[in-house]
Amino acid sequence: MKLVSFLATAAGILSGVMPLCAQLPQPGTDEVPKWYYIQVVGEDARRDRVFSIRNGSTTVYGEPIINSADMEEVSTQLWRFVPDGEKYAIVNRSTGMMLDVAFDSDLDISKAVLTQNSETRFELKPYENQFQIISSRTPAGGATNEIYLHQGNGGTRDYTVMMVSSYWSQDLNSQFHFLAFEDFDVEYSTDDNQVYYNLVSGKSEFGDKCLTYDVNADYPLILRAPADNDKSQQWSVIDAGNGKVYLKNRATGHVIKNESVRSGSFNRPQLDELSGSDEGCTLTYVGGAQYMVSAFEEDGIERMLNASAGDKPDTFRADEVRNSGFGWKFRKVTNDLTAIDEVKIMQSVRVEDGRVIADEGVDYRVFSVDGRRVPAGERLQTGVYIIEAAGSAGKFIVQ
């Protein structure tokens, strides 16, 4: 099937990228934890593996990062760090158990394991822009000088995270960094619960620029740096049925349509009020907290939302979506000003006897929560509505 890309931006490419140095993980709280992958630098088959838990085992293994939308699977590879003086207790998300060490007589090695209440603490020691992970103790039966965690090989040790002496601690398989986990869960908005996201490009050249709807621009969808309280950058995700969703802009109530307009080498996405002909788009998880956004249009061609720069769109490669212009991160907006908006609107617009009444000269629009425009002056049925007026938008309940 022919695949044609959407152009989502004409933003310039950043001129350079600073080298990335490993950073200490940030401690979280029980209520608001911060989760990380513990990733080895490694070499050959051991490269880039992360600390992982396998079903039915308390042994910690090195495994490739799981790129799945199943949080139960992903959580087996996530860890949080609890400071204890200059060292850390390390807790696994899937099990709630703590990182510890034990001696394995069958393999004749000391290794990393999970226990319920570990007294073992770990030092994170900087080493060549990475970190060594040093245990506060060695287990009974293990060599007393083997205190450094190390990614075992794939032979009889089956990538077990083991312990080695200072000699092997200088190896790439004893050098680690901590990758912050980005929550990839996308929550649908409902009548009673409106949730908004910035759609951030997964392409590193664009930094953290996010999808912005500029109704006054020649090309309405562009990438801009995120700005607090800019509702043109905020999108709700609405269940369209059949595994599809509507992406609805908060500022206008418009949705990305199942149609685009050809312009040179690009197909420009169109946005408008939701109508009965809109089937919605599909979110496909591609790993790295990123989704591909695609839709079948009226001509039967599936097109993907693409952040692209230059005169031609990026080439779509199904196996290279993550970290490309076709990958999108849904970052939840935490600065929700609905209550403030409603105060502004109440100064000029009110609901009386099921109808919206506005002060003289005030332009306003009314939408149902699914994006349908309601004619001005129409008596409203019981339900939740969005009213836009005086440069603001607010949610009202008609009973």
SERO-4910 file (N, C-alpha, C, O; in steps of 0.05 Angstrom, whole numbers):
BEGIN
 pado doro    nc1    nc2    nc3   cac1   cac2   cac3    cc1    cc2    cc3    oc1    oc2    oc3
  Met    A     17    -24      0      0      0      0     18     25      0     38     26     14
  Lys    A     10     45    -15     25     70    -17     23     85      9      1     87     20
  Leu    A     45     95     19     46    110     44     55    138     38     76    142     26
  Val    A     40    158     46     46    186     41     47    201     67     29    197     84
  Ser    A     67    217     72     71    230     98     55    256     99     53    271     80
  Phe    A     45    262    124     36    289    130     60    306    135     80    296    146
  Leu    A     60    331    127     79    351    137     67    363    162     45    373    161
  Ala    A     82    362    184     72    374    209     87    398    217     78    412    236
  Thr    A    109    405    205    125    428    213    144    436    192    153    421    175
  Ala    A    150    462    193    171    472    176    193    485    193    208    502    183
  Ala    A    195    476    217    215    487    236    243    480    227    248    459    215
  Gly    A    262    497    234    290    492    227    302    471    245    292    466    267
  Ile    A    324    459    236    338    438    251    358    452    270    371    471    263
  Leu    A    360    442    294    379    453    313    408    450    303    414    430    290
  Ser    A    424    469    309    451    470    297    470    450    309    489    443    296
  Gly    A    465    441    333    484    422    345    472    408    369    452    417    380
  Val    A    484    386    378    475    371    401    498    368    420    519    358    412
  Met    A    494    376    445    515    372    465    518    343    472    499    328    472
  Pro    A    543    334    477    547    306    485    532    300    511    531    316    529
  Leu    A    520    276    512    504    268    535    522    255    556    535    235    550
  Cys    A    522    266    580    536    253    602    516    241    621    494    252    625
  Ala    A    523    219    633    504    205    651    498    223    675    516    238    685
  Gln    A    474    222    684    465    237    707    454    219    729    444    197    723
  Leu    A    457    228    754    446    212    776    416    212    774    403    232    765
  Pro    A    403    190    781    374    189    781    363    208    803    375    211    824
  Gln    A    340    220    797    328    237    817    310    220    836    295    203    827
  Pro    A    313    225    861    296    210    880    267    220    878    262    244    875
  Gly    A    248    201    880    220    208    882    209    202    909    224    196    928
  Thr    A    183    203    912    170    196    936    152    172    931    148    163    909
  Asp    A    141    160    953    123    138    950     98    147    934     87    132    918
  Glu    A     89    172    938     66    182    925     71    189    896     55    184    878
  Val    A     95    202    891    102    210    864    130    199    858    150    214    860
  Pro    A    132    174    851    158    162    846    169    170    819    154    178    801
  Lys    A    195    169    816    209    174    791    222    147    783    238    136    798
  Trp    A    216    138    759    224    111    751    246    113    729    246    131    713
  Tyr    A    265     94    731    287     93    712    293     65    702    288     45    716
  Tyr    A    304     64    678    318     40    669    347     42    678    359     63    677
  Ile    A    358     20    687    387     18    694    400      4    670    397    -20    667
  Gln    A    414     19    653    424      9    628    455      7    628    469     26    636
  Val    A    465    -16    619    493    -20    617    503     -9    590    489     -9    570
  Val    A    528      2    590    540     10    565    545    -16    549    536    -19    527
  Gly    A    561    -34    561    564    -61    549    579    -61    523    587    -41    512
  Glu    A    581    -85    513    594    -89    486    582   -114    474    573   -133    487
  Asp    A    582   -114    447    571   -137    432    542   -143    441    525   -125    442
  Ala    A    537   -169    447    509   -176    454    500   -165    480    476   -165    486
  Arg    A    519   -155    497    512   -144    523    506   -114    522    499   -102    542
  Arg    A    510   -102    499    507    -73    497    478    -65    502    459    -77    492
  Asp    A    474    -43    518    449    -29    522    427    -46    536    404    -38    537
  Arg    A    434    -69    548    415    -84    563    408    -69    589    424    -53    599
  Val    A    384    -75    600    375    -61    625    368    -82    646    361   -105    640
  Phe    A    370    -74    671    363    -92    694    334   -100    691    317    -83    687
  Ser    A    329   -126    692    302   -136    687    296   -159    706    313   -173    716
  Ile    A    270   -164    710    260   -186    726    245   -205    707    228   -197    691
  Arg    A    250   -231    710    236   -251    694    215   -264    712    219   -266    737
  Asn    A    193   -273    700    172   -285    715    182   -309    732    196   -326    722
  Gly    A    174   -309    757    181   -332    774    209   -332    784    217   -352    797
  Ser    A    225   -311    780    252   -311    789    258   -285    804    247   -264    797
  Thr    A    275   -286    824    283   -262    838    311   -253    829    321   -232    838
  Thr    A    323   -268    810    349   -260    799    345   -237    780    325   -236    765
  Val    A    363   -218    780    363   -195    762    379   -201    737    403   -209    739
  Tyr    A    367   -198    714    381   -204    688    383   -178    672    369   -159    676
  Gly    A    401   -179    653    402   -158    633    385   -167    608    390   -188    597
  Glu    A    367   -149    600    350   -155    577    348   -130    560    351   -108    570
  Pro    A    342   -134    534    337   -110    517    312    -95    528    294   -108    540
  Ile    A    311    -69    524    288    -53    533    263    -64    519    262    -68    495
  Ile    A    242    -67    535    217    -77    525    201    -53    513    195    -34    527
  Asn    A    196    -54    487    180    -33    474    152    -43    471    144    -53    449
  Ser    A    137    -42    492    110    -52    493     92    -31    506    100    -15    523
  Ala    A     66    -31    498     47    -14    511     34    -27    535     17    -16    548
  Asp    A     44    -51    542     34    -66    565     51    -58    590     74    -65    592
  Met    A     39    -42    607     53    -31    630     63    -53    649     84    -50    662
  Glu    A     49    -75    650     58    -97    667     85   -108    658    102   -115    674
  Glu    A     88   -110    631    114   -119    621    136    -98    626    158   -105    635
  Val    A    130    -73    620    150    -52    622    159    -49    651    183    -44    655
  Ser    A    141    -51    670    148    -46    698    168    -65    709    181    -60    729
  Thr    A    172    -89    696    193   -107    705    221    -96    701    240   -106    711
  Gln    A    223    -74    685    249    -62    679    253    -34    692    272    -20    686
  Leu    A    234    -26    709    235      1    720    243      0    750    235    -18    765
  Trp    A    258     20    758    270     21    785    268     50    795    271     69    780
  Arg    A    265     52    821    267     79    834    288     78    855    295     57    866
  Phe    A    299    102    860    322    104    878    315    120    903    306    142    901
  Val    A    319    107    926    313    119    952    339    126    966    353    108    974
  Pro    A    345    152    969    370    159    982    372    150   1011    352    150   1026
  Asp    A    396    140   1019    401    132   1046    430    142   1051    449    127   1047
  Gly    A    432    166   1061    459    178   1063    470    183   1036    457    196   1019
  Glu    A    494    174   1030    506    177   1004    501    153    986    511    152    963
  Lys    A    486    134    995    479    110    980    449    109    974    434    127    982
  Tyr    A    441     88    961    413     85    953    402     57    958    416     37    955
  Ala    A    377     56    967    361     32    964    348     33    937    339     55    928
  Ile    A    346     11    922    336     10    895    312     -9    894    314    -32    902
  Val    A    289      1    885    264    -13    886    253    -19    858    253     -1    841
  Asn    A    244    -43    854    233    -51    828    203    -44    827    189    -49    847
  Arg    A    194    -34    805    166    -25    802    146    -49    801    125    -48    813
  Ser    A    153    -69    787    135    -92    782    129   -107    808    106   -114    813
  Thr    A    149   -111    824    146   -128    848    145   -112    874    135   -123    894
  Gly    A    155    -87    874    157    -72    899    180    -82    916    184    -71    938
  Met    A    195   -101    906    218   -112    922    243    -96    917    245    -80    898
  Met    A    263   -100    934    287    -84    934    311    -99    923    313   -124    925
  Leu    A    328    -84    910    353    -96    899    371   -105    922    376    -90    941
  Asp    A    381   -130    920    398   -141    940    420   -158    926    421   -158    902
  Val    A    437   -172    942    457   -189    930    456   -216    944    449   -218    967
  Ala    A    464   -237    929    464   -264    940    485   -280    925    493   -273    903
  Phe    A    494   -302    937    513   -320    924    499   -343    911    482   -356    923
  Asp    A    506   -348    885    494   -370    870    515   -392    868    534   -390    853
  Ser    A    511   -414    883    530   -435    884    531   -451    858    552   -462    851
  Asp    A    509   -452    843    509   -467    817    527   -452    797    542   -465    782
  Leu    A    525   -426    796    541   -411    777    568   -402    789    585   -392    775
  Asp    A    571   -405    815    595   -397    830    600   -367    826    623   -359    821
  Ile    A    579   -351    830    582   -322    828    564   -309    849    543   -320    857
  Ser    A    571   -285    857    553   -268    872    537   -252    851    547   -245    830
  Lys    A    511   -247    857    494   -235    836    473   -217    849    470   -217    873
  Ala    A    460   -201    832    439   -183    841    413   -199    842    406   -214    824
  Val    A    397   -195    864    372   -208    867    352   -188    879    359   -165    885
  Leu    A    327   -197    882    307   -181    896    300   -194    923    297   -219    925
  Thr    A    296   -178    943    286   -187    969    266   -166    979    265   -144    969
  Gln    A    250   -174    998    229   -156   1008    240   -133   1024    231   -110   1020
  Asn    A    259   -138   1041    269   -117   1058    300   -118   1059    312   -128   1078
  Ser    A    312   -108   1038    341   -110   1035    354    -88   1052    345    -65   1053
  Glu    A    375    -96   1066    392    -77   1080    416    -68   1063    431    -51   1071
  Thr    A    418    -80   1039    440    -73   1021    435    -45   1009    412    -40    999
  Arg    A    455    -29   1008    453     -3    996    474     -1    974    494    -16    974
  Phe    A    470     17    954    487     17    931    498     46    927    483     65    927
  Glu    A    524     47    923    537     72    916    537     75    885    543     56    871
  Leu    A    531     99    875    532    104    847    557    122    842    556    146    847
  Lys    A    578    110    833    604    123    831    610    132    803    611    115    785
  Pro    A    614    158    797    620    167    770    645    154    759    665    151    773
  Tyr    A    643    145    734    666    133    721    664    137    691    646    125    678
  Glu    A    682    153    679    683    158    651    655    165    639    646    152    620
  Asn    A    643    185    650    617    195    641    594    175    645    572    180    636
  Gln    A    599    154    660    579    135    667    580    131    697    591    147    712
  Phe    A    568    109    707    570    103    735    576     73    740    567     56    725
  Gln    A    592     69    761    595     42    772    574     39    794    569     58    809
  Ile    A    563     15    797    544     10    819    557     -8    838    564    -31    832
  Ile    A    561      1    863    578    -13    883    560    -21    906    547     -4    918
  Ser    A    561    -47    912    545    -58    934    558    -51    961    583    -51    963
  Ser    A    542    -46    981    552    -41   1008    562    -66   1022    575    -65   1043
  Arg    A    557    -89   1010    565   -114   1023    569   -136   1002    559   -133    979
  Thr    A    582   -157   1009    583   -181    993    569   -203   1008    570   -204   1032
  Pro    A    555   -221    993    539   -241   1007    557   -264   1018    579   -267   1009
  Ala    A    546   -278   1037    560   -301   1047    566   -321   1025    548   -328   1009
  Gly    A    591   -330   1023    599   -348   1002    613   -334    979    627   -347    963
  Gly    A    609   -308    976    621   -293    954    648   -282    962    655   -279    985
  Ala    A    664   -275    941    690   -263    946    686   -234    957    670   -219    947
  Thr    A    701   -228    978    698   -202    992    705   -178    975    696   -156    980
  Asn    A    722   -182    954    730   -160    937    711   -156    913    716   -137    897
  Glu    A    691   -172    910    673   -170    888    648   -154    897    629   -165    907
  Ile    A    650   -128    892    628   -110    902    616    -94    879    597    -79    884
  Tyr    A    626    -96    854    617    -81    832    596    -97    815    602   -120    808
  Leu    A    573    -85    809    554    -99    792    564    -99    764    577    -80    755
  His    A    558   -120    749    570   -125    723    551   -142    706    539   -161    716
  Gln    A    548   -134    681    530   -149    663    544   -175    654    564   -174    640
  Gly    A    533   -198    663    545   -224    655    542   -230    626    526   -217    612
  Asn    A    557   -249    616    555   -257    588    531   -274    582    517   -282    601
  Gly    A    527   -281    557    503   -295    549    506   -325    549    488   -339    541
  Gly    A    529   -336    558    533   -364    559    519   -377    583    495   -374    586
  Thr    A    534   -390    599    522   -404    622    511   -384    642    494   -391    659
  Arg    A    520   -358    641    510   -338    660    485   -325    650    472   -311    666
  Asp    A    478   -328    625    451   -320    615    445   -290    622    423   -284    629
  Tyr    A    465   -273    619    462   -244    623    454   -238    652    442   -217    657
  Thr    A    461   -255    671    456   -249    699    473   -224    707    496   -222    700
  Val    A    460   -206    723    475   -184    734    491   -195    758    479   -201    779
  Met    A    517   -196    755    534   -209    774    552   -188    788    549   -164    783
  Met    A    570   -197    805    588   -180    820    617   -187    813    624   -211    811
  Val    A    634   -166    809    662   -170    802    680   -153    819    670   -136    834
  Ser    A    706   -158    817    726   -142    831    732   -116    816    721   -111    795
  Ser    A    750   -100    828    756    -75    816    769    -78    788    768    -60    772
  Tyr    A    782   -101    783    795   -105    757    774   -104    734    778    -90    715
  Trp    A    753   -120    738    732   -120    717    713    -97    718    698    -92    700
  Ser    A    715    -81    740    696    -59    743    703    -36    723    686    -18    720
  Gln    A    726    -37    710    733    -17    690    723    -25    662    726     -9    643
  Asp    A    711    -48    660    701    -58    635    674    -44    628    661    -34    646
  Leu    A    668    -43    602    643    -30    594    618    -43    605    597    -31    607
  Asn    A    621    -69    613    598    -83    624    594    -77    654    576    -88    666
  Ser    A    611    -60    665    607    -50    692    602    -20    692    603     -8    713
  Gln    A    595     -9    669    589     20    667    560     23    660    549     11    641
  Phe    A    546     39    677    517     42    675    509     71    673    523     89    682
  His    A    485     75    662    471    101    664    442     96    669    432     73    668
  Phe    A    427    118    674    400    115    684    382    131    665    384    155    663
  Leu    A    364    116    651    346    129    632    319    134    645    306    115    654
  Ala    A    312    160    646    286    167    659    264    155    642    263    158    618
  Phe    A    245    143    656    221    131    643    201    153    638    194    168    656
  Glu    A    190    154    613    168    172    607    143    156    606    141    137    591
  Asp    A    123    165    621     98    151    621     84    153    594     80    175    584
  Phe    A     78    131    581     66    131    555     36    126    555     24    125    534
  Asp    A     25    124    578     -4    119    580    -19    143    570    -14    166    577
  Val    A    -39    138    552    -56    160    541    -84    156    551    -97    135    546
  Glu    A    -93    175    566   -120    174    578   -140    189    561   -136    211    553
  Tyr    A   -162    176    555   -183    188    539   -198    209    556   -203    205    580
  Ser    A   -206    230    542   -224    250    555   -253    240    554   -261    227    535
  Thr    A   -267    247    574   -296    240    576   -311    266    584   -299    287    589
  Asp    A   -338    263    584   -354    286    592   -346    297    620   -347    321    625
  Asp    A   -340    278    637   -334    286    665   -305    291    670   -298    301    692
  Asn    A   -287    284    652   -259    286    657   -244    293    632   -239    276    614
  Gln    A   -236    318    630   -221    328    607   -191    326    613   -182    338    632
  Val    A   -176    312    596   -147    309    599   -134    320    574   -143    314    552
  Tyr    A   -113    335    577   -100    348    555    -70    340    553    -57    336    574
  Tyr    A    -60    339    528    -33    331    523    -19    351    504    -32    362    487
  Asn    A      7    354    508     24    365    487     34    342    470     43    321    481
  Leu    A     32    344    444     43    323    426     71    332    418     74    349    401
  Val    A     91    319    430    119    327    426    132    309    406    129    284    407
  Ser    A    146    321    387    160    305    367    181    287    379    196    296    396
  Gly    A    183    262    371    203    244    380    230    248    366    249    234    373
  Lys    A    231    266    347    255    270    331    274    289    347    265    311    353
  Ser    A    298    280    352    316    296    370    323    323    359    327    342    374
  Glu    A    323    326    332    330    352    321    310    374    329    317    398    329
  Phe    A    286    367    336    266    386    343    264    392    373    247    407    382
  Gly    A    282    380    388    281    385    417    255    376    428    246    353    423
  Asp    A    243    393    445    217    387    457    194    402    444    173    407    456
  Lys    A    198    410    419    177    425    405    152    408    402    153    383    399
  Cys    A    129    420    404    104    405    404     85    416    382     87    438    373
  Leu    A     66    399    375     47    404    354     28    427    363     16    427    384
  Thr    A     27    448    346     12    472    352     -6    479    329      1    477    306
  Tyr    A    -31    486    336    -51    493    316    -52    523    313    -62    537    331
  Asp    A    -42    534    292    -42    563    286    -63    569    265    -58    565    241
  Val    A    -87    578    274   -109    581    255   -103    604    235   -117    606    215
  Asn    A    -84    622    241    -79    645    224    -56    640    205    -50    657    188
  Ala    A    -43    617    207    -19    611    190    -28    598    163    -49    586    162
  Asp    A    -11    601    143    -17    588    117    -18    558    121    -34    544    109
  Tyr    A      0    548    139     -1    520    145     -7    517    174      9    524    191
  Pro    A    -31    506    181    -41    508    209    -26    492    229    -25    499    253
  Leu    A    -14    469    222      0    452    241     30    457    239     43    452    218
  Ile    A     42    467    261     70    473    262     81    462    288     66    455    306
  Leu    A    108    462    291    121    456    316    131    481    329    143    498    316
  Arg    A    125    484    355    135    507    371    144    497    398    135    476    408
  Ala    A    162    512    410    170    506    437    145    507    456    129    525    452
  Pro    A    142    489    474    119    489    492    117    514    508    138    524    519
  Ala    A     93    525    511     89    549    527     67    543    547     46    531    540
  Asp    A     71    551    572     51    547    593     24    559    584     23    582    575
  Asn    A      3    544    588    -25    554    584    -32    560    555    -52    573    550
  Asp    A    -15    552    536    -22    556    508    -40    533    499    -30    511    493
  Lys    A    -66    539    497    -85    518    491    -84    509    462    -95    488    455
  Ser    A    -71    525    444    -68    517    417    -48    493    414    -47    480    394
  Gln    A    -33    488    436    -14    466    437    -26    442    452    -12    422    456
  Gln    A    -50    444    461    -61    423    479    -83    408    464   -100    419    450
  Trp    A    -81    381    467    -99    363    452   -112    343    471    -99    332    488
  Ser    A   -137    339    467   -151    317    482   -153    293    463   -155    296    439
  Val    A   -154    270    475   -157    245    460   -184    233    466   -190    227    489
  Ile    A   -201    230    446   -229    222    450   -233    195    436   -225    191    413
  Asp    A   -245    176    450   -250    150    439   -270    152    415   -292    161    419
  Ala    A   -261    143    392   -278    144    368   -290    116    362   -305    113    343
  Gly    A   -284     96    379   -293     69    374   -276     55    354   -260     67    339
  Asn    A   -278     28    353   -263     12    334   -233     16    337   -218     14    317
  Gly    A   -224     22    361   -195     25    366   -183     51    355   -159     54    354
  Lys    A   -200     70    348   -191     95    338   -197    118    357   -214    115    375
  Val    A   -184    141    352   -189    164    369   -191    189    353   -183    190    330
  Tyr    A   -203    210    365   -202    237    354   -182    253    369   -181    251    394
  Leu    A   -165    268    355   -147    287    368   -159    315    365   -161    325    343
  Lys    A   -167    326    388   -182    351    388   -166    373    401   -155    370    423
  Asn    A   -164    396    387   -149    418    397   -165    434    418   -189    439    414
  Arg    A   -152    440    440   -166    453    462   -175    481    455   -196    490    464
  Ala    A   -158    496    440   -164    524    435   -189    527    417   -204    546    421
  Thr    A   -192    510    398   -214    514    378   -235    492    379   -257    497    369
  Gly    A   -230    470    391   -249    447    390   -248    432    364   -263    414    360
  His    A   -229    440    346   -227    426    320   -211    400    323   -194    397    341
  Val    A   -217    381    306   -203    355    306   -187    352    280   -194    365    260
  Ile    A   -166    335    281   -152    329    257   -169    311    239   -178    289    248
  Lys    A   -174    319    215   -194    306    198   -181    282    183   -157    280    181
  Asn    A   -198    264    173   -190    242    156   -187    251    127   -197    238    109
  Glu    A   -174    273    123   -170    283     96   -147    303     97   -142    316    117
  Ser    A   -132    304     75   -110    323     73   -110    336     46   -124    326     27
  Val    A    -96    358     43    -95    372     18    -67    371      7    -47    378     21
  Arg    A    -64    363    -18    -38    362    -31    -26    390    -35    -40    407    -45
  Ser    A     -1    393    -26     13    419    -30     42    413    -36     58    408    -18
  Gly    A     50    414    -61     77    407    -69     83    378    -63     69    360    -72
  Ser    A    104    373    -47    111    346    -40     96    336    -15    100    313     -7
  Phe    A     80    353     -3     68    346     22     38    343     20     25    354      2
  Asn    A     27    328     39     -2    327     44     -7    342     70      1    333     91
  Arg    A    -22    364     68    -27    380     92    -52    370    107    -73    367     95
  Pro    A    -49    363    133    -73    355    148    -92    378    151    -84    401    151
  Gln    A   -118    372    152   -138    392    155   -151    389    183   -154    366    193
  Leu    A   -159    411    194   -173    411    220   -200    426    217   -201    446    204
  Asp    A   -220    415    230   -246    428    230   -263    416    252   -254    399    267
  Glu    A   -288    425    253   -306    413    272   -311    384    266   -311    376    243
  Leu    A   -316    369    287   -322    340    284   -348    336    269   -368    348    276
  Ser    A   -347    318    250   -371    312    235   -375    282    233   -358    266    241
  Gly    A   -398    274    223   -405    245    222   -387    229    203   -386    205    206
  Ser    A   -374    243    185   -356    229    166   -329    223    177   -313    208    165
  Asp    A   -322    234    200   -296    230    212   -294    203    226   -310    197    243
  Glu    A   -275    187    217   -271    161    229   -250    160    251   -248    141    266
  Gly    A   -234    182    253   -213    182    274   -187    171    263   -185    162    240
  Cys    A   -167    171    280   -141    161    273   -132    139    292   -145    134    313
  Thr    A   -111    126    286   -101    103    302    -75    111    315    -57    122    302
  Leu    A    -72    105    341    -47    108    356    -34     81    358    -45     63    370
  Thr    A    -10     79    347      5     54    348     31     58    365     47     75    358
  Tyr    A     33     44    387     56     48    404     81     36    391     81     13    382
  Val    A    103     52    390    127     44    376    151     43    395    174     39    386
  Gly    A    146     46    421    168     45    440    179     72    445    173     92    431
  Gly    A    196     74    467    208    100    473    188    121    481    193    145    477
  Ala    A    165    112    492    143    131    500    131    146    476    121    168    479
  Gln    A    133    134    452    124    147    428    103    131    413    102    106    414
  Tyr    A     85    145    399     64    133    383     66    143    355     74    165    349
  Met    A     58    126    336     53    134    309     24    141    307      6    127    317
  Val    A     18    163    294     -9    173    289    -16    169    260     -3    182    243
  Ser    A    -36    152    253    -42    147    225    -72    147    221    -87    144    240
  Ala    A    -80    150    196   -108    149    189   -111    142    160    -95    149    143
  Phe    A   -132    126    154   -140    121    126   -158    143    117   -178    150    130
  Glu    A   -150    155     94   -166    177     83   -186    167     62   -187    143     56
  Glu    A   -201    186     52   -222    179     33   -212    165      8   -227    150     -5
  Asp    A   -187    170      1   -176    157    -23   -165    129    -17   -154    116    -35
  Gly    A   -168    119      8   -159     93     15   -130     91     23   -121     69     29
  Ile    A   -116    113     23    -87    113     30    -84    118     60    -97    136     71
  Glu    A    -67    103     73    -60    108    101    -37    128    102    -16    124     90
  Arg    A    -42    150    117    -22    170    119    -15    174    149    -32    172    166
  Met    A     11    181    154     21    184    181     28    213    187     38    227    169
  Leu    A     22    222    211     29    249    219     59    250    222     71    235    237
  Asn    A     71    270    208    101    270    206    111    299    211    102    318    199
  Ala    A    130    301    230    144    326    234    168    326    216    187    311    220
  Ser    A    168    344    196    188    343    175    199    371    171    185    391    174
  Ala    A    224    373    163    236    399    156    249    396    128    258    374    120
  Gly    A    249    418    113    261    417     86    239    417     65    216    423     70
  Asp    A    248    411     41    230    413     17    215    388     12    196    388     -4
  Lys    A    223    365     25    210    340     19    204    326     46    219    330     65
  Pro    A    182    311     47    176    297     72    196    274     77    208    264     58
  Asp    A    198    266    102    215    243    109    204    218     96    180    216     92
  Thr    A    221    199     90    213    173     80    203    156    104    217    154    124
  Phe    A    180    145    101    169    128    122    181    100    121    181     87    100
  Arg    A    192     91    144    203     64    147    190     52    172    194     61    194
  Ala    A    175     31    168    159     19    189    176     10    213    166     10    235
  Asp    A    201      3    208    218     -7    229    235     15    242    251      9    259
  Glu    A    231     40    233    247     62    244    229     86    252    237    109    247
  Val    A    206     80    263    187    102    270    197    116    295    196    140    296
  Arg    A    205    100    315    214    112    340    237    131    335    256    125    321
  Asn    A    235    155    349    256    176    347    258    188    319    278    201    313
  Ser    A    238    184    303    237    197    276    215    218    277    202    222    297
  Gly    A    211    231    254    189    250    252    162    238    254    142    253    257
  Phe    A    160    212    253    134    198    254    127    189    283    106    178    288
  Gly    A    146    194    302    141    187    330    132    211    346    143    233    343
  Trp    A    111    207    363    100    229    379     97    220    408     87    198    414
  Lys    A    105    238    426    102    233    454     78    249    465     75    273    458
  Phe    A     61    236    480     38    249    492     45    256    521     44    239    539
  Arg    A     51    282    525     59    291    552     35    306    564     25    326    554
  Lys    A     26    296    587      2    307    599      7    335    608     28    341    620
  Val    A    -13    352    603    -12    380    612    -21    381    641    -43    372    647
  Thr    A     -5    393    658    -12    394    686    -23    421    695    -35    424    716
  Asn    A    -19    442    678    -29    468    685    -56    473    673    -60    486    653
  Asp    A    -76    461    686   -104    463    676   -117    488    687   -121    490    711
  Leu    A   -125    506    669   -137    531    678   -167    533    672   -178    555    670
  Thr    A   -180    510    671   -208    510    665   -224    528    684   -241    543    676
  Ala    A   -218    525    710   -233    541    729   -229    571    725   -248    586    727
  Ile    A   -204    580    719   -199    608    713   -214    616    688   -226    638    688
  Asp    A   -213    600    667   -227    606    643   -257    611    648   -269    629    637
  Glu    A   -269    593    664   -297    595    669   -304    622    684   -325    633    679
  Val    A   -286    630    701   -290    656    714   -291    679    694   -308    696    695
  Lys    A   -272    678    675   -271    699    654   -297    698    637   -308    719    631
  Ile    A   -306    674    630   -329    672    613   -354    682    628   -372    694    617
  Met    A   -356    675    654   -379    683    669   -383    713    671   -405    723    677
  Gln    A   -362    728    665   -364    757    665   -380    767    640   -390    789    641
  Ser    A   -382    751    620   -395    760    595   -416    741    584   -432    748    567
  Val    A   -416    715    593   -434    695    583   -446    680    606   -432    674    626
  Arg    A   -471    673    604   -484    657    625   -504    638    612   -512    642    589
  Val    A   -513    619    627   -533    600    618   -558    604    634   -559    603    658
  Glu    A   -580    610    619   -606    614    632   -627    597    618   -630    598    594
  Asp    A   -642    582    634   -664    566    623   -654    548    600   -669    545    580
  Gly    A   -630    537    602   -620    519    582   -609    533    557   -601    519    538
  Arg    A   -608    560    557   -597    574    534   -573    591    543   -572    600    565
  Val    A   -554    594    524   -531    611    529   -538    640    523   -547    646    501
  Ile    A   -535    658    542   -541    686    539   -514    701    542   -500    698    561
  Ala    A   -508    718    522   -483    734    522   -489    763    524   -510    773    515
  Asp    A   -470    779    536   -473    808    536   -472    818    508   -462    805    490
  Glu    A   -483    842    504   -484    854    478   -456    857    466   -438    867    480
  Gly    A   -452    848    441   -427    851    428   -407    829    433   -385    829    421
  Val    A   -414    810    450   -396    788    457   -400    765    437   -422    754    435
  Asp    A   -379    757    423   -380    735    405   -374    709    420   -355    708    435
  Tyr    A   -391    689    416   -386    664    431   -393    640    413   -408    643    393
  Arg    A   -383    617    421   -390    592    407   -394    570    428   -382    570    449
  Val    A   -412    552    422   -419    530    440   -413    503    426   -421    500    403
  Phe    A   -400    485    441   -394    458    430   -403    437    450   -401    441    474
  Ser    A   -412    415    439   -415    391    456   -388    380    462   -369    387    448
  Val    A   -385    362    482   -358    353    489   -346    335    467   -322    330    468
  Asp    A   -362    325    448   -351    310    426   -343    328    403   -336    318    381
  Gly    A   -344    355    407   -334    373    386   -356    384    368   -349    399    350
  Arg    A   -381    376    371   -402    385    353   -410    413    360   -416    420    383
  Arg    A   -411    431    339   -419    459    343   -449    460    348   -465    448    333
  Val    A   -457    474    369   -486    477    375   -495    505    366   -482    525    373
  Pro    A   -516    507    351   -526    533    341   -531    552    364   -542    545    385
  Ala    A   -523    577    360   -527    598    380   -556    601    387   -573    602    368
  Gly    A   -563    603    412   -590    608    420   -606    582    423   -629    584    434
  Glu    A   -596    560    415   -611    534    417   -614    526    446   -595    528    461
  Arg    A   -637    516    453   -641    506    480   -624    480    483   -626    462    466
  Leu    A   -608    479    504   -590    457    507   -602    435    524   -616    440    543
  Gln    A   -597    410    515   -606    387    531   -587    384    554   -565    395    555
  Thr    A   -596    367    573   -579    362    596   -552    350    587   -552    332    571
  Gly    A   -530    360    598   -504    350    590   -482    370    596   -486    391    609
  Val    A   -458    364    586   -434    381    590   -428    395    563   -429    382    542
  Tyr    A   -422    421    564   -416    436    540   -391    453    544   -384    460    567
  Ile    A   -379    460    522   -356    478    522   -365    504    509   -376    504    487
  Ile    A   -360    526    523   -366    552    513   -340    568    509   -324    570    527
  Glu    A   -337    580    485   -314    597    479   -324    625    476   -342    631    461
  Ala    A   -311    643    492   -318    671    491   -296    688    504   -282    677    522
  Ala    A   -294    713    496   -275    731    509   -247    720    509   -231    725    528
  Gly    A   -240    705    489   -213    694    487   -207    671    505   -184    663    509
  Ser    A   -228    659    517   -225    637    536   -245    615    530   -264    619    514
  Ala    A   -241    592    542   -259    570    539   -264    557    566   -246    555    583
  Gly    A   -289    549    571   -295    537    597   -317    515    594   -331    514    574
  Lys    A   -318    498    613   -337    476    613   -361    483    631   -358    492    653
  Phe    A   -385    478    620   -410    483    635   -427    458    635   -428    443    616
  Ile    A   -442    455    656   -461    433    659   -489    444    658   -496    461    674
  Val    A   -505    433    640   -533    440    639   -549    418    651   -547    395    642
  Gln    A   -566    424    671   -581    403    685   -611    407    680   -627    391    690
***
